[in-house]
Amino acid sequence: MEQPPGFCAAGQENKVCFLKKSRYGLRASRAWNKKIHEVSIRFTFVQSKSEPCIYMKRRGCNKFVHVALYVDDPFVFSEDVLVKEALYAEMNFDVQFLGPVRN
């Protein structure tokens, strides 16, 4: 391991921090992500080739559902509330709507 450029301290160029565990490497988060992936594929969602954390499904003529995973948090995007509710029922997860995503 090396210190990143611009962060080298004079006289301490060989010192680095060693992480024992990464937040994103925790087993529970990985297991939850894997479970959501398995369910998404089972319910005919298509995983994006360019971004593996995005799943897409077309329902009807103009109804789309997108599921984006961030570690172990799924974000469901659809213009149709009924489509989102149907997805929650299909996935059989205890889902809470916490409001719109803000930036």
N, C-alpha and C positions, 0 to 999 in steps of 0.2 A: 504494500500500500504506500501511496505517496500523498503528501499534502497537496491540495489543489493549488493551481497557479494563483498568485496574489494573496495567499493565506499562509505563506511560509514565514515563520518567526525566525529572526536572526539567531543563529546558534542552536536552533531546535528543528533543523530541517528533517531529521530522522524520526521525530516523534509524530505519532498518529493516534487517533482514537480507534478502539476496536469495539464494535457493537456486538453484544452477546445475542440480541434478538432484534429483529426488525418488526415494526408495527404491522407491516403488510405481510409478514411471514407467519403470523400467529395462526395456529391450527384452526381455531373457531372461525375466523374470517375466511380462510381458504375453504373450509368445509361448507360454509354458507354459500360462497360464490359457486362452488362446484354443484351444490344442490340446485341453485337457481338455474345454472347452465343445463343440468339434466332435465329439469322440468320444462324449460324453454324449448329445448330440442324435441322433447316428447310431445309438446303441444304445437308442433310444426312452425315454430319461429325459425327464421333463417339468421344465422350468425354472420355478421358483416365480415368480409374478407380483409378489409383495410383496418378495421378496429374491432378486435375480438370481444370487446365488452358491450357491443351494441347488437341487439337482436331485433328483427323486424318481422312483422306479420301483416298481411293484407286481409281485410275482412270486408267482403262485399265489393262493390264497385269502387267507391272512393273513401273507404274507411281503412286507415292504417293505424297500427299500434307499434310503438318503438319502446323497447326496454333498454335502458342504459345502466350498467353496473359500475359502481365505484366502490371497490373493495367488497364490502358486504351489504351495500345499500343499493336497492334497485330504484330507478326512477322510471315511471311509466308515462309516456307521452302519447296522447291521442286527442283529437278534436272532439270526439264523441264520448260523452260521459258513460253512456250505456255500454260502449265497447270496453272502456276501462273496467267497469264493474263486472262485465262478463269475463274479462281476463282474470280478475281477482278470484272470481268464483271457480274458474278453470284451474288456477294454480293452487287453490285450496290453502292459501297462506293467511295468517292473521295479519291483515294489512291495516295500517292507520294512515289516514290522509292528514298530513301535517301542514297542508297549505301549499301554495304555489312555490316553485323554486325561485329564490332571489339570487341576484348576483351582487 
